[in-house]
Amino acid sequence: MSTDPRPALRTFLARFFQNRPLGDDENIFSLGYVNSMFALELVAFVEREFSFKVASEDLEIANFRSVDALAALVARKVRGDVA
């Protein structure tokens, strides 16, 4: 992928973590702000923003727990990697 997905991911996440700086490697699930509605919105944002469908096998917390993990998922999917 030619552009880093982190800025777009940070912008989206900032809407939910408005008063708290979020490190790229920080586990967003351990912060206590995440609920099922947020998780659905996050998946929908990733699909829309980066133009790929999140497959059921990709719906692992490890893929969504931080900006870095999300960026790695986006990079894999945009490259077309299966896993």
C-alpha positions, 0 to 999 in steps of 0.5 A: 500500500502506498499510503499509511492508513494510520492517519485515517484510523487515528482520525476515526478513533479520535471521535471516540477517544476525544479527551485521551491521546491514543498511542498507535500500539495502545490496546483500545479494548483494554481502555474500557471505551469499546462496546459492540456498537463501536466494534461494528462502526469500526469494521464498517469504517475500515471497509468503507475507507479502505475499500475491502470487505472484512472477512469473518476470519479477520474478525479477531480482536487482535486485528482491531486492538490498536492502530498498528494492528488495524494498519497491518490488517489494512495493508494485508487486505489491500495487498490481497493476502488471504490471511 
